C-alpha cells in the first residue's frame, strides 16, 4: 500500500497554464496538440454561444470554442493577441480560444488538490483539481467533462 502512495507522490505531471475569463487554468500537456495565434473562423448557424465556428487546420475541420464562455465567464472578443489551443480528447480534435498561454508547469501528483464541490454545474464539473502555486490557485481543466462526446454533433 505504501509503495502505491510513494509512486503517486513521485509521479510528475506537466500542464500548460493559460488565462480564460481572467482566471488561471491549466490543461495537461499530453492533451495539447498545438498552440496557435487567433485566426478568423467560419461561423456555423444555430451553434451554442460558446462555439465560435470552425477552422481548416491542414485539411481537417476543427471546431473552435470560447473557453471562457464555455466555463460561464464573459465571452472573449478575439483579437490577434489571443491564442487557440488545439486539444485532442480520444479521437476528437477541438480548438479552445483563450486570452493567453503562460508557461509549462511541472508538478508532483500529490500537489494536485481536490476541487471543492459547492454545486454541480458545467464549470464546476470541468475543474478536475486545483494546484496551489504561491498565492495563486490554478484550476485543472478536465477536457473529458468540458467537452462531452456529443460536442461533435453540436459543432
N, C-alpha and C positions, 0 to 999 in steps of 0.2 A: 504494500500500500504506500509506504513512504517513497519507494522508488518511483511510483507513478507521479506523486506530488513533486518530487525533485525534477522529473523530466518535464513537467508542465512549467515549473519555475524557470527552467533553463531554456525553454522554447523562445526563440527570438522571432518577433513578428515585425514586418515593415509596413508602414502606412504612408500614403501621400496625403498631406494636410492641405485643406482648402477652406475657402470662405464662401458661404452661401447665406443670403439673408442677414449678413452682418455677423454671423455665428461661425465658430471654428468647428470644422468637421474633418473626418479622415476616412479614407477608403483603403482597404487592404491592397497593397501594391500588386498582388497576383491577379486582381480583378481588373486592372487597368491595362489597356492595350496601347493607348496613345493619348497624348495631350497636345491640343492644337488651339490656335487662336480662333476667335469667333469668325464665322463666315456666314453670309445670309443663307436662310433656309427656304425651302419650298413649303408654303403653308398648306395644311390639309383642312378641308371643310369639316365641320362638326366634330372637331377634336376637343378633348378636355382642355381647360385653360392652361394647364402645365405643359402640354405638348406644343412645342413651338413650330414643329414641322419636321421635314426630313432633309438630309444632305446626301449627295452622292460621294461616297468615300471609296475610291479605286474600284468603281463598278458595283458597290454594294449600297443599297438604300438604307440609311441609318436614321431612326427616329431621334430627335433632339428634344430633351425635356429640360424645363427650367427647374433646377433642383430646389431653389428657394420656394417657388410656388408649390411644388410637389410636397414640400415639408410644411406648408401652411404659412410661410412668410410672404412678404410683398414680392411680386414678380420682379425679375431683373429686366431692365431695359438694356438690351445688348448693345455694346459698342466694341470697337476693335481692341479695347483693353481687357475684355472678358475672355474666358477660356472655355473650351469644350473638352471634357474628359470622356474619351471613348472607353466604355467599360464592356466587359464580357461576363455574362452570367449564364452558365451552362452553354447552350448554343445560341443565345441571344446577344446581339451587339446593340448597345444603346449609348447615345451621347448625352452627357449632362452638362448644361450650361451653369457655370459657377462664376463668382466675381473674381477669384484669383486662386492660384495654386501656390503654396508657400514652400514646403520642403518635404523631404523624406524623413519620417520619424520612425526610428527603430526602438522597440520596447520589448521587455521580457513579458511573457504571457501573464505573469502574476501581477503586473502593473495595471491590467485592464480591470476596471470596477464594473459591477453590475449597474444597470440603469434603474433608478427608482421608478416604479410604476405608479403614477397618480391617476391616469386614465388610459384606456386602450383606444387611442386614435391612430391614424396612419403615421403621424410624425413620431409618436412615442414608440410604436412598434418598429419603426425604421431605424431606431437607435439601438444598436446591439450591445453597446457598452460605453464607458467613459474612461478616458485616460487623463489623470491629473498631471499637468506639466507646469511646474511653478505655480503661479496664481491662476492659470487658465485650465479650463476643463474642455478637452477635445472629445467630441462625440463621434463614435464609430458608426458609420452608416452600414446597415445591413441591406445590400442590394437585393437579396432574395425577398425580403419583406417589403422593400420600397417599390420593387418592380415585379409585380406578380406575373405569372406566365400568360395571363390574358392581355398583357400590355401589347403584345404583337398584334392583336386584333384591334386595339384601341388606337394604335399609331399608324 
